[in-house]
Amino acid sequence: MRLNGSAPPPSLEPPYYGFQNDTMNACGTYSKDSDMIIGVGPLYYGDMDTPSSKGEDNGDDSDCNDGEDDGSNSSTPAAPASTPASAPAKATTTTEAAPKDTAAKTTAKAASSTPAKSTPKSSAAPAKSTGTSNEGWKLSKKLEGSDFLDFFNYDTGTGDNDGVAEYVNGVQEGLAYTSGNQVILAVDTAEDVSARNSLRMVSKTTFNAKDMNLFIFDIAHMPAVCGTWPAVWFTGANWPYQGEIDVVEGVSLYNQNIYSVHTGSGCTISSSAVSAMSAVTIVKSDGTDCDATVDPAGCGFTDHQATTFGPGFNSAGGGVFALQFDTTGIKMWFFQTGNVPSDISSLAPNPSTWGAPRMSVPTSSCSPTTFFSDLMMVVDTNLGGTFTEGVWAVDGAGGQAKSCKTQTGVDTAADYVKSHGSEFGAAAQWEINGFYIYNQ
């Protein structure tokens, strides 16, 4: 990780947000939710009256069985061994108008130009030896290089949410590899395809609040191309009853990250807790009930900072996201390169010293042991899909001055993704310095 790094001037080319759902999963049906766009009202998502809903079938997949604990933590349960056998059905969802995007509006560059990238260094360079956390956090998994790639299974099959990604085994297809001290997760660049090869990686182990988890995600660069839908998130096999936590998510050229949770009935966030989250704006004024069986949107919050996602994030040199998922609740932070706490860089994190989280879900109104169980970590880059299509032709959505349709001259995200492979090179890559998992 890198603590100090020179960041080029930020680029303010925004986009949007939604949460990822699932089709085929190496470790089980990790989501069967209906598509929902968080942070984008009806004006922004257009013709989306029949988004995808994810079905569930049972089966067996030996790929999941080789995960066991994988050395991460003896108390971490193995991932579920079921896998869906068929594509899910569709269902109808609705949404409401979102609050205005706070990102500064600028004229976005043409999609054919590559957004500025961070230097291939860490966002918070770690000390060579692990320090001592005053709060008792012990490093259980240091996911860098090949250890990162080995931590995940690779889903295969058609992209979820009507996407035109074709998920493949990234290592076998040369899309997941190490370069220097970084892990690169890429998208295929063949010029004209019926579906474009991409990645959806699912952890071989699962996580529960009782294991007292702290995750550090050190990312130098994330996909920022019209038509991409990247995310880092957690979900259980039985959605939404085992819960979903979205740490990093957006589409196309969005600059503002959205943090969200989705659960079964009973999980809420009080108005006082919402008011305390000064760095984010709740997506829906009535979005304090996280029950996704009533509204698949759950509880979502848009970051005010226009360098937390996409081109803005990359131009600022990347950054570090953190998730505390334990019996005290769910908390998420973000630190830009150059402002990463020294205890993170020394591998001795003390979250109580980091200031207020970007998003917090208090245990008093949403017990993490009740509403979140056996969560799998997912890293993916979907392409096209209902959410990306829904905002493809909308100028101003999410602060993006000109829509991707205007910038590219192509009518749909799917057509653009399938016929412009050369645009999905370095700008569409994840460049990951490392993921770090701690337990108390």
C-alpha positions in Angstrom: 0.0 0.0 0.0 1.1 3.6 -0.5 0.8 6.5 2.0 2.3 9.2 -0.1 1.9 9.5 -3.8 1.7 12.4 -6.1 -1.7 12.6 -7.6 -2.4 14.3 -11.0 -5.2 16.9 -11.0 -8.6 15.2 -10.5 -10.8 14.7 -13.5 -14.4 15.3 -12.9 -16.2 12.9 -15.3 -19.0 11.3 -13.2 -21.5 8.4 -13.8 -24.1 6.5 -11.7 -24.8 3.6 -9.4 -26.7 0.4 -8.9 -26.0 -2.8 -7.1 -24.8 -6.0 -8.8 -26.9 -9.1 -8.8 -26.0 -12.5 -9.8 -26.4 -15.4 -12.2 -23.8 -18.2 -12.0 -21.6 -18.4 -9.0 -18.8 -20.8 -8.2 -19.8 -20.8 -4.5 -23.6 -20.6 -4.8 -26.5 -18.3 -5.7 -25.1 -15.2 -4.1 -27.8 -12.9 -5.2 -31.3 -13.2 -6.6 -32.4 -9.6 -6.2 -34.1 -7.4 -8.7 -32.1 -4.8 -10.4 -32.3 -1.4 -8.7 -30.5 1.8 -9.4 -29.4 3.6 -6.4 -28.9 7.3 -6.7 -30.7 7.6 -10.0 -34.3 8.6 -10.2 -36.8 7.8 -13.0 -35.5 10.7 -15.0 -32.1 9.2 -15.1 -32.7 5.5 -15.8 -35.2 5.7 -18.6 -37.0 2.6 -19.8 -36.3 0.2 -16.9 -39.7 -1.1 -16.0 -38.7 -4.7 -16.2 -35.3 -5.1 -14.7 -33.8 -8.5 -14.0 -34.6 -10.5 -10.9 -32.4 -13.3 -9.8 -33.7 -16.8 -9.4 -32.3 -19.7 -7.4 -31.5 -23.3 -8.2 -29.5 -25.8 -6.3 -26.6 -27.9 -7.5 -23.1 -28.8 -6.6 -19.8 -27.2 -7.7 -16.5 -28.7 -6.7 -14.8 -25.3 -7.3 -16.3 -24.0 -4.1 -15.3 -27.0 -2.0 -11.6 -26.3 -2.3 -12.0 -23.0 -0.4 -12.5 -24.4 3.1 -10.8 -21.8 5.3 -8.0 -21.1 2.9 -5.9 -20.0 5.8 -7.8 -16.7 6.3 -9.3 -17.5 9.8 -10.1 -20.7 11.5 -13.5 -19.4 12.4 -14.4 -18.4 8.9 -17.0 -20.8 7.4 -16.6 -22.3 4.0 -18.6 -20.9 1.2 -22.0 -22.5 0.3 -21.8 -25.3 -2.2 -24.8 -24.6 -4.3 -24.8 -23.1 -7.7 -27.7 -21.9 -9.9 -28.4 -24.1 -12.9 -30.3 -21.6 -15.1 -30.7 -18.0 -15.9 -33.0 -16.1 -13.5 -36.4 -14.7 -14.3 -37.3 -11.1 -14.5 -39.3 -9.0 -12.1 -40.5 -5.4 -11.9 -39.0 -2.9 -9.5 -39.5 0.8 -9.0 -37.4 3.6 -7.7 -37.7 7.3 -6.8 -36.0 10.4 -7.8 -32.6 10.8 -6.2 -31.1 13.9 -4.6 -29.0 16.1 -6.8 -25.5 14.9 -7.4 -23.0 17.1 -5.6 -20.1 16.6 -8.0 -19.0 19.6 -9.9 -20.2 19.4 -13.5 -17.6 19.7 -16.2 -17.5 18.8 -19.8 -16.5 15.1 -19.9 -13.9 14.0 -22.3 -14.7 11.7 -25.2 -15.0 8.1 -24.3 -12.2 7.3 -26.7 -9.7 9.2 -24.5 -8.2 7.3 -21.6 -8.8 8.9 -18.2 -5.7 9.8 -16.2 -4.4 6.9 -14.2 -2.5 6.7 -11.0 1.1 5.7 -10.9 1.7 1.9 -10.4 2.3 2.3 -6.7 0.4 1.6 -3.5 -2.0 4.0 -2.0 -0.6 3.5 1.5 2.8 1.8 1.4 2.9 -0.8 4.2 5.8 -1.3 6.5 7.8 -4.5 5.9 6.8 -5.9 9.3 3.3 -5.9 10.8 2.8 -3.4 13.6 0.7 -3.8 16.7 -2.9 -2.5 16.6 -3.9 -0.9 19.9 -7.4 -2.2 19.3 -6.4 -5.8 18.9 -6.7 -6.2 15.1 -4.6 -9.0 13.8 -3.7 -9.5 10.2 -5.2 -12.8 9.1 -4.9 -12.4 5.3 -2.5 -10.3 3.3 -3.8 -10.6 -0.3 -1.2 -9.4 -2.7 0.1 -10.7 -6.0 -0.6 -14.4 -6.5 -2.1 -14.8 -3.0 -4.8 -12.4 -4.1 -5.6 -14.4 -7.3 -5.6 -17.6 -5.4 -8.1 -16.3 -2.8 -11.0 -16.3 -5.4 -12.9 -18.6 -7.6 -13.8 -17.3 -11.0 -17.4 -17.4 -12.1 -18.1 -18.3 -15.7 -21.1 -17.5 -17.9 -23.1 -14.6 -19.2 -23.0 -11.3 -17.3 -25.8 -10.7 -14.7 -28.5 -8.0 -15.1 -28.7 -8.5 -18.9 -25.0 -7.5 -19.2 -22.9 -8.4 -22.3 -19.9 -9.5 -20.2 -18.9 -13.1 -20.6 -17.3 -14.1 -17.3 -14.3 -16.3 -17.7 -11.5 -17.8 -15.6 -9.3 -14.8 -15.4 -6.0 -16.6 -14.8 -6.6 -19.1 -17.6 -7.6 -16.4 -20.1 -4.9 -14.0 -19.1 -7.2 -11.3 -17.7 -6.1 -11.7 -14.1 -2.4 -11.5 -13.5 0.3 -9.7 -11.5 2.4 -6.8 -12.8 5.1 -5.6 -10.5 3.5 -5.3 -7.0 0.0 -5.0 -8.4 -2.8 -7.3 -9.4 -4.4 -6.5 -12.7 -8.0 -7.5 -13.5 -8.7 -6.7 -17.1 -11.3 -6.9 -19.8 -10.8 -8.5 -23.2 -10.0 -6.0 -26.0 -11.0 -8.0 -29.1 -12.6 -5.4 -31.3 -15.9 -7.0 -32.3 -17.5 -9.7 -30.1 -21.0 -11.1 -29.3 -20.1 -10.8 -25.6 -16.9 -9.4 -24.1 -14.8 -11.5 -21.7 -14.6 -10.1 -18.2 -14.2 -11.2 -14.6 -16.4 -11.9 -11.6 -14.3 -13.2 -8.8 -15.9 -14.8 -5.7 -14.0 -15.5 -2.5 -13.5 -19.2 -1.5 -14.3 -18.4 2.1 -17.3 -16.5 3.7 -17.4 -14.0 6.5 -19.7 -13.5 9.5 -19.9 -10.6 12.0 -19.0 -12.9 14.9 -15.5 -13.3 13.3 -14.9 -9.6 14.0 -13.7 -8.6 10.5 -11.9 -5.5 9.2 -11.2 -5.3 5.5 -8.8 -2.8 3.9 -9.0 -2.4 0.1 -6.0 -0.6 -1.4 -6.9 0.2 -5.0 -4.7 2.3 -7.4 -7.1 2.3 -10.4 -10.6 1.1 -11.1 -12.5 0.7 -14.5 -13.7 4.0 -15.8 -15.0 3.5 -19.4 -18.5 4.0 -20.8 -20.2 0.7 -20.5 -18.4 -0.7 -17.4 -20.1 -1.6 -14.2 -17.3 -2.4 -11.6 -17.9 -3.3 -7.9 -16.3 -4.7 -4.7 -19.1 -6.1 -2.6 -20.2 -8.9 -0.2 -23.3 -11.0 -0.5 -24.8 -14.2 1.0 -26.2 -17.1 -1.0 -29.8 -16.5 -0.1 -30.4 -12.9 -1.2 -31.5 -10.7 0.5 -32.0 -12.7 3.7 -28.3 -13.2 4.2 -27.6 -9.6 3.3 -25.5 -7.6 0.9 -22.8 -4.9 1.5 -21.6 -2.8 -1.4 -18.3 -1.1 -0.6 -17.3 0.1 -4.1 -19.8 0.5 -6.9 -20.8 2.6 -9.9 -21.0 2.6 -13.7 -19.3 4.2 -16.7 -17.7 7.5 -15.7 -19.2 8.0 -12.3 -17.0 10.0 -9.9 -18.9 9.4 -6.6 -18.9 6.1 -4.9 -22.1 4.7 -3.4 -22.1 2.6 -0.2 -25.2 0.4 0.5 -26.7 -2.5 2.3 -29.6 -4.7 1.4 -31.3 -7.1 3.8 -34.5 -9.0 4.7 -37.2 -7.5 6.8 -36.2 -5.7 10.0 -33.0 -3.8 9.3 -33.3 0.0 9.5 -31.1 3.0 9.9 -32.4 5.7 12.2 -32.8 9.3 11.0 -30.3 10.4 13.7 -27.8 7.9 12.3 -28.4 9.2 8.8 -27.9 12.8 10.0 -24.5 11.8 11.5 -23.2 10.7 8.1 -22.0 14.1 7.0 -19.8 12.9 4.1 -22.6 11.2 2.2 -26.2 11.9 1.1 -28.9 9.3 1.5 -30.1 8.2 -1.9 -33.8 8.3 -1.1 -35.3 10.5 1.6 -37.3 7.5 2.8 -34.5 5.0 2.3 -33.8 4.2 5.9 -35.6 0.8 5.7 -33.0 -1.6 4.2 -35.6 -4.4 3.5 -34.9 -5.4 -0.1 -38.0 -7.5 -0.2 -40.0 -4.3 -0.1 -37.6 -2.1 -2.1 -34.5 -3.8 -3.6 -32.7 -0.5 -3.3 -32.1 -1.1 0.4 -30.2 1.7 2.1 -27.8 3.6 -0.2 -25.6 6.6 0.3 -23.8 8.7 -2.2 -20.3 10.0 -1.3 -20.0 13.8 -1.6 -16.4 13.6 -2.8 -16.0 13.5 -6.5 -12.8 11.5 -6.3 -14.2 8.3 -4.7 -15.0 6.5 -7.9 -14.1 6.3 -11.6 -12.1 8.9 -13.4 -12.0 11.2 -10.4 -10.7 8.4 -8.2 -8.0 7.4 -10.8 -6.9 10.9 -11.4 -6.4 11.5 -7.7 -4.0 8.5 -7.5 -6.5 5.9 -6.1 -7.2 5.3 -2.5 -8.2 3.0 0.3 -11.6 1.8 1.2 -12.2 0.1 4.6 -15.1 -2.0 5.9 -15.5 -3.0 9.5 -18.0 -5.9 9.7 -18.4 -7.2 13.2 -20.8 -7.5 16.1 -20.6 -3.8 16.7 -22.2 -3.0 13.3 -21.1 -2.1 9.8 -18.9 0.9 9.1 -17.2 2.0 5.8 -14.4 4.6 5.3 -12.6 6.1 2.3 -9.1 7.6 2.3 -7.6 9.3 -0.7 -4.0 8.6 -1.6 -1.8 10.9 0.5 -4.4 11.0 3.3 -4.3 7.3 4.4 -3.8 6.9 8.2 -0.3 5.8 9.1 -1.7 2.9 11.2 -3.2 1.4 7.9 0.2 1.7 6.2 1.9 0.0 9.1 -0.6 -2.8 9.1 -1.7 -1.9 12.6 -5.1 -0.4 12.1 -7.0 1.4 14.8 -10.4 2.3 13.3 -11.5 4.3 16.3 -8.9 7.0 15.3 -10.1 7.4 11.7 -12.9 9.7 12.3 -16.5 9.2 11.3 -17.2 6.5 8.8 -18.6 7.4 5.4 -21.5 5.0 6.1 -22.5 3.3 9.3 -25.2 0.8 10.1 -25.8 0.7 13.9 -26.3 -2.7 15.5 -29.1 -1.2 17.6 -31.4 -1.1 14.6 -29.8 -3.7 12.3 -28.0 -6.5 14.0 -25.1 -7.7 11.8 -25.4 -11.2 13.2 -29.1 -11.4 12.3 -29.2 -9.8 8.9 -25.8 -10.7 7.4 -24.4 -14.2 7.3 -21.9 -16.2 5.3 -21.0 -13.3 3.1 -18.8 -13.9 0.0 -16.4 -11.2 -1.2 -17.0 -10.4 -4.9 -14.9 -8.3 -7.3 -16.3 -7.9 -10.8 -16.5 -5.8 -13.9 -19.9 -6.3 -15.5 -20.4 -4.7 -19.0 -23.6 -3.1 -20.2 -26.5 -4.3 -18.2 -29.8 -2.8 -17.1 -28.3 -0.1 -15.0 -25.6 1.0 -17.5 -28.2 1.0 -20.3 -30.7 3.0 -18.1 -28.4 6.0 -17.9 -26.6 5.6 -21.2 -28.4 8.4 -23.0 -28.9 10.8 -20.1 -27.0 14.0 -20.0 -26.2 15.2 -16.5 -26.9 11.9 -14.8 -24.6 11.6 -11.7 -22.8 14.8 -12.7 -21.7 13.5 -16.1 -22.0 16.6 -18.3 -22.6 14.6 -21.5 -24.1 11.1 -21.7 -22.1 8.1 -22.9 -24.4 8.1 -25.9 -23.4 11.6 -26.8 -19.8 11.0 -26.2 -19.5 7.8 -28.2 -22.2 8.2 -30.8 -23.5 4.7 -30.1 -27.1 4.1 -29.2 -26.7 1.5 -26.5 -24.1 0.4 -24.0 -24.3 -3.2 -25.3 -23.5 -2.1 -28.8 -20.6 0.0 -27.7 -19.1 -2.7 -25.5 -19.4 -5.3 -28.2 -17.9 -3.2 -31.0 -15.2 -1.1 -29.4 -12.8 -3.5 -27.9 -9.8 -1.2 -28.1 -11.5 1.2 -25.6 -11.5 -1.5 -22.9 -7.7 -1.6 -22.4 -5.9 0.0 -19.5 -8.8 2.4 -18.7 -11.1 -0.6 -18.0 -8.7 -2.4 -15.6 -8.6 -2.8 -11.9 -5.1 -2.2 -10.5 -5.1 -3.5 -7.0 -2.3 -3.0 -4.5 -3.7 -5.4 -2.0 -6.7 -6.5 0.1 -6.0 -7.0 3.8 -8.2 -8.9 6.2 -8.0 -8.4 10.0 -9.8 -10.1 12.9 -10.1 -9.3 16.5 
